[in-house]
Amino acid sequence: MQNILRVNVADGSIQKMPLPEKYHTLGGRALTARILLDEVKPTCDSLGPHNKLIFAGDSQACWQSIISE
């Protein structure tokens, strides 16, 4: 199973959750672009608290090996 790890740097909390079905075919740039489009407003301040820093593998196989247990 593929998972996504969300880290809140403000309070140090970490959540591990299943990767949503709509992201299963994506990897690397496509995955990071889709997450940004879905979760960050276009007018978000690049250094503001509502922006996201996303790390993703360069392919589906790499993504699965990095995130899965």
Sequence and secondary structure as in RCSB ss.txt:
>XXXX:A:sequence
MQNILRVNVADGSIQKMPLPEKYHTLGGRALTARILLDEVKPTCDSLGPHNKLIFAGDSQACWQSIISE
>XXXX:A:secstr
  EEEEEETTTTEEEEEE  GGGTT  HHHHHHHHHHHHS TT  TTSTT       SSHHHHHHHH  
